[in-house]
Amino acid sequence: MGKRGFASDNNAGVLPEVMQAIADANSGHAIGYGGDEYTREAEAALRRVFGEATQCYFVFNGTGANVVALQAMARSYEGVVCAATAHINVDECGAPEKLSGCKLIDVPTPDGKLSPELIAPVLHGFGFEHHVQPRVLSLTQASEMGTLYSIEELRALCTYAHERGLLVHMDGARLSNAAAALNCSLADISVKVGVDVLSLGATKNGLMFGEAVLVFNPELQGPLKYIRKQSTQLFSKMRFLSAQYTAFLKDELWRKSAQHANQMAQLLAREVAAIKEVQITQKVESNAVFALIPKEWIAPLQAAYFFYVWDENRSEVRWMTSFDTTEADIHEFVAEMRRIASPKS
């Protein structure tokens, strides 16, 4: 129990600074549902990062953030264009479609990233009553494959979408890892490139729970508080959720944590690449390493260090690093892999 593995950054614990913020908020009574001083302080901190016009809505989890955001952006006869590998498409049990009523229009990609060329073929049927109307472009930064959109790529996609009447949603479950890798601010790869609504994640980078829906487009800001409540995402003791964000943003704690996770992924990639049977399948740009390994290695390796199989047909696995991954973890993992690869006779 407690052994660090490479299954998910969700498996890591809580940053000490965040845990302390929760403890500090546990004093006396505070108005519920976000009417407290801790939530006001966190909202102010987010506005300092993303701009004073930003509206902030804290929710329980990433799926909740995406569902609330998409409900505010599209009606039931409209569609959301996303990568086929997007979390909203494959890892949310149909929640976005069930709760928003929108159809997800998934686009195959080789690396988890969309481009104007890839989405152009699905942007048709506008005004035709028999066809779902494309309305939202959903981008994931960092992508589910661990790859990153550059600032220029994001700006081009947002401009392309807006010119065609689409709104832009960003699933930023690992936005911290992306900003750390690109050496930019969180705003540089969201509001400043034209994103309308951001699902800002932090649990994968050291929070105990909770995400934030940030609305940048003033035309979308009105209904969010009602949608959040109707979607069962309004937390009564909000101070314990929001206080975490104040600590997370202070002195860019998020960047320090994400940089470490990214650096550990780079180290892991270098170490496993030296094993001839291992083939890395995606660029290692954030805190994820995707690789092909011999099928017979998977079970014994998982028994020592748990991780997930990404594609059973190809024997492709995913290894995630976290803010608390150590170099020793990686060296021991790679040593175990070498032992499995070359057992003593």
HUKA-V325195 format. One record per residue. SS is DSSP state (hx for helix, st for strand, lp for the rest). BURIAL is b if it has 9 or more other ideal C-beta (glycine too) atoms within 8 Angstrom, else e. D_LAST is the distance of its C-alpha to the last C-alpha in Angstrom with 2 decimals. Layout:
ss: [SS/SS]
burial: [BURIAL/BURIAL]
d_last: [D_LAST/D_LAST]
//
This chain:
ss: [lp/lp/lp/lp/lp/lp/lp/lp/hx/hx/hx/lp/lp/lp/lp/hx/hx/hx/hx/hx/hx/hx/hx/hx/hx/lp/lp/lp/lp/lp/lp/lp/lp/lp/lp/lp/hx/hx/hx/hx/hx/hx/hx/hx/hx/hx/hx/hx/hx/hx/lp/lp/lp/lp/st/st/st/st/st/lp/lp/hx/hx/hx/hx/hx/hx/hx/hx/hx/hx/hx/hx/lp/lp/lp/lp/st/st/st/st/st/st/lp/lp/lp/hx/hx/hx/hx/lp/lp/lp/lp/hx/hx/hx/hx/hx/hx/lp/lp/st/st/st/st/st/lp/lp/lp/lp/lp/lp/lp/lp/hx/hx/hx/hx/hx/lp/lp/lp/lp/lp/lp/lp/lp/lp/lp/lp/lp/st/st/st/st/st/st/st/st/lp/lp/lp/lp/lp/lp/lp/lp/lp/lp/hx/hx/hx/hx/hx/hx/hx/hx/hx/hx/hx/hx/hx/lp/lp/lp/st/st/st/st/st/st/lp/lp/hx/hx/hx/hx/hx/hx/hx/hx/lp/lp/lp/lp/hx/hx/hx/lp/hx/hx/hx/lp/lp/lp/st/st/st/st/lp/lp/hx/hx/hx/lp/lp/lp/lp/lp/st/st/st/st/st/lp/lp/hx/hx/hx/lp/lp/lp/hx/hx/hx/hx/hx/hx/hx/lp/lp/lp/lp/lp/lp/lp/lp/hx/hx/hx/hx/hx/hx/hx/hx/hx/hx/hx/hx/hx/hx/hx/hx/hx/hx/hx/hx/hx/hx/hx/hx/hx/hx/hx/hx/hx/hx/hx/hx/hx/hx/hx/lp/lp/lp/lp/lp/st/st/lp/lp/lp/lp/lp/lp/lp/st/st/st/st/st/lp/lp/hx/hx/hx/hx/hx/hx/hx/hx/hx/hx/lp/lp/lp/st/st/st/st/lp/lp/lp/lp/st/st/st/st/st/lp/lp/lp/lp/lp/lp/hx/hx/hx/hx/hx/hx/hx/hx/hx/hx/hx/hx/hx/hx/hx/lp/lp/lp/lp]
burial: [e/e/e/b/e/b/e/e/b/e/e/b/e/e/b/e/b/b/b/b/b/b/e/e/b/e/e/e/e/b/e/b/e/b/e/b/e/b/b/e/b/b/b/e/b/b/b/e/b/b/e/e/e/b/e/b/b/b/b/b/b/b/e/b/b/b/b/b/b/b/b/b/b/b/e/e/e/b/b/b/b/b/b/b/b/b/b/b/b/e/e/b/e/e/b/b/b/e/b/b/e/b/e/b/b/b/b/e/b/e/b/b/b/b/e/e/e/b/b/e/e/b/b/e/b/e/e/e/e/e/e/b/b/b/b/b/b/b/b/b/b/b/b/b/b/b/b/b/b/e/b/e/b/b/b/b/b/b/b/b/b/b/e/e/e/b/b/b/b/b/b/b/b/b/b/b/b/b/b/b/b/b/e/e/e/b/b/b/b/b/b/e/b/b/b/b/b/b/b/b/b/b/b/b/b/b/b/b/e/b/b/b/b/b/b/b/b/e/e/b/e/e/e/b/e/e/b/b/b/e/b/e/b/b/b/e/e/b/b/b/b/b/b/b/b/b/b/b/b/b/e/e/b/b/b/e/b/b/b/b/b/b/e/b/b/b/b/b/b/e/b/b/e/e/b/e/e/b/e/b/e/b/e/b/e/b/b/b/b/b/b/b/b/e/e/e/b/b/e/e/b/b/e/e/b/e/b/e/b/e/e/e/e/e/b/b/b/b/b/b/b/b/b/e/b/e/e/e/b/b/b/b/b/b/e/b/b/b/e/b/b/e/e/e/e]
d_last: [31.18/32.36/29.01/29.59/27.91/28.72/30.43/34.01/36.39/38.31/35.72/36.72/39.42/42.92/44.09/45.82/48.99/49.09/48.56/51.39/53.60/53.18/54.06/57.05/58.31/58.31/61.76/64.83/65.82/65.55/66.98/64.53/63.36/63.27/66.69/65.34/65.29/61.49/61.41/64.29/62.51/59.30/61.34/63.12/59.85/58.62/61.95/61.68/58.39/59.29/63.08/66.03/66.60/63.23/63.41/60.55/59.45/56.68/54.69/51.90/48.97/47.94/48.74/52.09/52.77/52.11/54.14/57.07/57.08/57.03/59.72/61.96/61.37/61.77/63.67/62.32/63.39/61.56/58.02/55.30/53.39/49.80/46.42/44.52/41.75/44.30/43.86/47.28/46.18/42.75/42.26/45.65/45.99/49.11/50.97/52.64/54.01/55.04/56.79/58.26/58.94/57.89/55.76/52.64/52.59/48.98/48.20/44.81/43.50/40.48/39.93/41.82/44.96/48.34/50.87/54.48/53.39/50.99/53.48/56.57/56.08/56.18/59.27/61.88/64.30/66.16/69.37/68.49/68.89/66.38/63.54/61.56/62.78/60.16/60.98/57.99/55.22/52.28/49.93/46.77/46.16/43.27/42.30/39.82/37.46/37.84/40.12/43.54/47.05/48.92/52.39/53.91/51.99/53.07/56.66/56.77/55.43/57.89/60.77/59.86/59.72/62.94/64.81/64.04/65.08/61.66/60.71/57.39/55.08/52.05/49.10/48.21/45.49/43.69/46.77/46.03/42.74/44.63/47.49/45.25/43.30/46.57/48.25/51.21/52.99/52.44/55.89/55.13/52.76/54.81/58.55/59.23/57.81/59.74/57.63/60.04/57.94/54.70/52.28/51.11/47.85/46.74/44.55/41.48/42.46/43.25/46.09/45.97/47.72/50.35/50.96/54.18/56.13/58.08/60.98/62.32/64.60/67.87/68.68/65.71/66.26/68.75/66.89/63.59/64.67/65.71/62.62/60.39/62.25/62.34/58.59/58.00/56.63/59.34/58.06/60.73/59.39/58.86/58.98/55.43/54.14/56.37/56.05/52.40/53.48/55.82/53.03/50.64/53.20/54.48/53.62/51.22/48.61/47.24/46.55/44.73/42.42/41.84/41.25/38.49/36.77/37.20/35.82/32.69/32.20/32.61/30.02/27.54/28.32/27.83/24.46/22.96/24.68/22.49/19.44/19.90/19.17/21.89/25.53/28.33/31.16/34.15/35.81/34.83/38.36/38.46/35.87/33.79/30.73/30.12/27.00/25.17/21.49/19.19/20.44/17.17/16.80/20.21/19.97/17.16/18.80/22.17/21.18/20.60/23.46/25.86/27.28/29.03/28.26/31.19/31.00/28.84/29.80/28.42/25.53/27.53/27.22/29.63/28.91/32.04/32.76/35.62/38.13/35.97/32.57/31.37/29.41/27.04/26.49/25.53/23.24/21.38/21.24/19.93/17.26/16.14/16.28/14.13/11.47/11.79/11.95/8.80/6.28/3.78/0.00]
//
